[in-house]
Amino acid sequence: MTATTTEQTAAEKTGARTPEAADVITGARDRIDALDDRIIGLIQERMAVSAVIQEARIASGGRRVNLSREMEILGRYREALGKPGTALAMTLLELCRGRI
């Protein structure tokens, strides 16, 4: 494969117009992929911890969901990330406790 073909392939994959920019984008995408893997792992861990909390709450005669705690979580994400943070927190809560 020629250098030109390789550059075109990298440019096609990244949308970059130069080989240098394609290299930067490729490296940054690799880092994003690694971060996504870590985020997914953390979400799975959060789901497991949430299951422990729900089991303990139910075993003690309580309800599966604590709405005041969920409101705290929603506020925390909204403060840190703005309006999209609320949507993200809602998704996390749904993953961790299911739909209510």
C-alpha angles and dihedrals in degrees: 000000000000125000090248092055091048091049092049091050092050091046091049091050095047105027088235122144097210134044090238092056090045089055092050092048093046092051092046091049090052089054092048090051090052091048091049090053090053092046091051090050091050092049090051089050090049090052091053093049091047090053090054091051093048092049092050092047093049093044089055091053096261131126123273092239130047104203096191090056090049090052089053090053093048091051092048093053093043091052093048100040108017125232094335087057089065091055090047092050091049090053092049091049091050091050092048101044106012126236118322 
